[in-house]
Structure formats: structure tokens, C-alpha cells
Amino acid sequence: MSESHSTKKKLSKEGFKKLMGVYAYLLPYKFQVALSIVLLFVSTGVFFLLINFIKQIIDSKDVSRINEIAIIMAAITAVQGVISYWRIILVTKFSERALADIRNALYNKMITLPVVFFERNRVGDLSSRINSDVTQLQEMMSWSLNEMLRQVVLLIGGVILILVTNAKLGLVMISTFPITIAIAFYLGRQVRKLSRQTQDAIAAANVVVEETFQGIQIVKAFTGEWLETMRYKKHINESVDHALKVGRYRAGLATFIIMGVFGGIILMIW
């Protein structure tokens, strides 16, 4: 019980500083980051512009006007495609370069540590941390942050659009946000916790591989192939179990969001 309490960490001021320290590696590419954010806002604005044109097509009874709007929408869609292309290129460039900088800094730090550090930590665990764990930062620095900004802009823009269209129905929909956010926050925390456990299980499996291959003569001498196979299989099965739990929570989160969105629309129509 005490172990579970000790491993459960909450976001503190120190933890937030460490998180900002990770994002500090994006500073050398701040121009590309800023440009990708600008393109994100422009892309979202174009999306709402397309929605407005779709509404005009539905309301219009003039065939010539509908044709004009369709041509305009085709041009806007082409612009949207170009913007999305360059935004993804920029995100890929600065995230990959920042990730390389983190790996270099981490390796430089580890290689300068005293020998006692390497005596207390297994080589397989360290190699897993410098490879697998650092890779997890890529999604956080690029797509997670990018998608979070995109969803926030879409949410704010959508709420404004609904309020302009029908203020009463918009307020009804806004009233459902606190419950939706609370449940989504809880499910998100569970996904994050299980994802960390999955990484730990994979790191343990990599340690088994490292130890087995380094001491392969000892393993062969004592016919320990079956034992080492069982050790490796145990950690892999643990990682699969954690990953399946993550999948269930993510599926539940996606289902809840879809039901919440369409439920709000149905409530507004009703």
C-alpha cells in the first residue's frame, strides 16, 4: 500500500518546472514552432469558414449562387490542404531535431556520471530509458501539444459560433462542459498512469535481453534458456496487459467524448 502511494505522483511546482525544461529544447526552433501555431490557427479559421459556406449552400435557392460558393469552397479546401501540409512538415522538423538534442544531452550527462551510477543501474534499463522513454517525448512535444491547441481553438470557436447562432442553446451546451471535462480528465490520468507502467514493463524486458546476451555463455552453461525465456515472456505479457488497459481507457474516453458531443447536439435540437 505504501509503495503504491509513493509511486503515485501529482503535478507539483517542481514537476512543472521539469516539464518546462523539456520544452526548453524547442527554444532553438522557436520560429518554426511559432509558425506552426500560426498555421494551426489559420487552418482552424478556414475550417469555420467552410462551415459558414456550407450553411449558405443549404440556405440558398439560387443555383448560380450555389455554384459560386462551391468554387470558392474548392479553392479554400486547396488552401487548407497546403496549410496542413506545411504545418505537419514544420512540426516534424522541430520535434525530431529537439528530440535529437535531448538524446545528445542525456547521453552526454550519463557518460560523465561516476562509475558507481552504472554499478547501481543495469545497462538494459539505461539503454531503454535513453531510447524508448525519450521517444515518448516526441508525441508530447509535437502532436499532443499541437492537437491540444487545435482542440481548444475549435472548442472556443465552436462555442462562439453556437452562441451567435442561438445564445440559449449555446448556454445549455456550455453547462455540460464541467462534467465532460471532469470525466475526460480522470480517464486521461488513468491512460497516462497505465502508459507509464507499459514503458516500465518494456524496460524490464529490455534488461532481460541485455543481461541474457551479455552473459550468454553462463546461460548456455547452466541450460538457462527456458528460465530466461520465461522471464522475458513475463515482462512482455505485463506490457501487453497494461497496453490493453490503456486501449480500453482510450476507447472509453473516445466513446464518452462522441456521446457527449452528439448528446449535446441532440439536447440542443430537442
N, C-alpha and C positions, 0 to 999 in steps of 0.2 A: 504493500500500500504506500509506504513511504517512498519507494522507488518511482512509482507512477506519479506521485506528486512532484518529485524532484525533476522528472523528465519533462513535465508539462510546463512550458514557458509561456509567459504572456509578453505582449509587446510593451517594452519599457522604454524609457528615455534613452538608455544605453543601447538597447536593441535598435531603436530608430536611428541613432547615430551610425551604427554599424551598417544599417541598410543604406543610409545616405552615402556612406563610404564606398559602397559598391557602385552606386550611381555616379560617384565622382569620376569613375573611369570613363564616363561618357563625355566629360568636360572637353577633352581634346577634339571631340567631334560635335561640339555644341551647335555649330552652324547646320550640319546635316540633321541633327535632332530637331532643331527649331523649324527647319524647312519641312521636315516630315510632319510635324504637328500642324503647320500652316496648311499643308496639302490635305491633312486629315479634316480640318475644319472646312476647307473648300469643298472637299468631297461630300461631306455631310450636308453642306448647304445646297449642293447640286441635287442631292437625294430629295430634299424637301421641295426643291424647285420642280423636280419631276412629279412629285405628288400633286403639286398645285396644277400642273399641266394636265395630269390625268383627271383631276376634278373638273377642269374646264372642258375636256373632251366629253365627259359624262353629262355635263350640264348643257353643252352646246347642241343645237339642232341644225346648224349651218354646216353643210358638207364641206364647203370650201374652207371654212374656218377650222374644221377638224383636220383637214389635210395640211393646213399651215402649221397647226400645233404638232402634228405627227412629224413633220420635217424638222421642226425646232427640237422636239424630243430626241429624234435620231442624232442630231448634232450634239445635243447635251450629253447623250449617252456615250458618244465617241469621246468627248472631252473627259467624261467620268472615267472611262477606261484608261486614257492616257495618264490622268492624275493618279489613279490607283496603281498603275504600273510603276511610275517613278517613286511613289511613296513606298512601295514594297522594296524596290531596289535600294532606296536610302536606308530603310530600316535594317535590311540585311547587311549592308555595308558597315554601318556604325556598330551594330550589335556584334558582328563577327570580329571586327577589329578590337572592340572593347573586351570581348571575351579572350582574345589572344593576349591582350595586355594583362588581364587578370591572371591567366595561366603563367605568363612570364614572371609576374610579380610574386605569385605564390611559390613557384619553383625556386626563384632567387632567394625568397625568405626561408624556405625549407632547407635548401642546400647549405645555408650558412648557420643553421642551428647546431648545437653541440651534439656529440655522438650519443649522449645519454637519451636524447629525444628519440633517436632511431632505435635504441635498445628497448625503450618503453612502448613503442608503436610498431606494429607489424607492417612490413613492406607492402603487402597486398592491400591493406586498409588505406595506407597513404596514397598509393597509386590510384586506388579507386576514388579517393577524395579529389585528387588533382584532375581526374578525367571526368568521371560520371557526375560528381556533385557540381563541379564548375559548369558543366553543360546545362544543368538545371537553371543556372542564372541567365542563360541566353533567352529563354522564354520570358523570364521575368523582366529583363531589360528591354526587350523588343516588343513581342506580341502582347504580353499581358498588360503592360503599360499602355501600349497603343490601343488595344481593344477597350481598355477601361476608359480612356479618354473618349473614344468613339461612342461607347455606350452612354457615357454621361452627356455628351453633346446631343446624341439622339434623344435621350430622355428629356433633357431640358427643352430642346426644340419641339419635340412631340407634345409636351405639356403646354407650351406656349401656343402651338397650333390648335390644340383642343380647346384651350381657354378662349382663344379668339373666335373659334367656330361656335362653341356653346359653353359659356362660363359655368353654368350649373352642373352640367355633366362632367366638365373638367374637374371641378372641385370634388365631385363624388369619386372620381377615379383617383385623385390625389390622396383622398382619405384612406385608400387601401395601401398606400406606399409603406407606412411604418411596419405593418405586419409582414408584407412581402420582403422588405429589406432585412427584418429581423430573422426570418426563416432562412433567407438566402445567405446571410452572414453566418448562421450556425452551420449550415451544410458546407459552406466554403471552408470553415475552420476544420471540420471533420476531414474534408478532402485533403487539406494541407497537412494535417497530422498523419494521415494514412500514407500520403505520398512520401513523407519523411521516413516512415517505417519501411516502405518499399525500398528506398535507397539504402537504408541500413542493412537490410537483408541481402541486397545485391553486393554491397561492400563486403559483407561477411563471406559470401560465396566467392568473391574475388580473392579474399585472403586464403581460402582453402586451395584455390588453384595455384596461387603464388607459392604457398608452403609445400604443396604436393610436388610441383615441378622443380622447385629448388632442392628438395630432398628426395628426388625420385629413386635414388639408389637405396635409401633407407626403406622407402615404401615397398620397393621390389624385394628387398632382402627379407622383410618380415611379412611378405604377401599381404600388404595392407590396402590393396586396390579396392576391395569391396568396402572396407571401412571408410576410405576417403571418398568413394563414390556416394555412400550413404550420407556423409557429412555435407557434401556439395548438394546433393538432392534435397536434403532437409532445408538448407537456406534458400534454394531456388523455389521450393514449394511455398516457403514462407513469403517470399517476394510475390509469388503469383496470388496467394491468398490476400495479401494487402492490396495488390493491384486490382483484384476483383472487387474488393470492398470500395476502393476508390471509384471504380466504374459504376457501382450501384449508387453511391452518393452523387456522382456526377449526373447519372441518369435521373435520379430523383430531383436534383436541382434543376435540370433542364425541363423535366416534366412540370415541376412546380411553376417555373417561370412562364412556360407556354400556357398552362392553365390559368395563371394569374393574369397574363396579358389578354387572352381571349375571354376569360371570365369578366374582366373589366369592360371589354368591348360589348359583351352580351348584356352586362348590367347597364351600360350606357344606353344601349338600344332599347332595353326593357323600360 
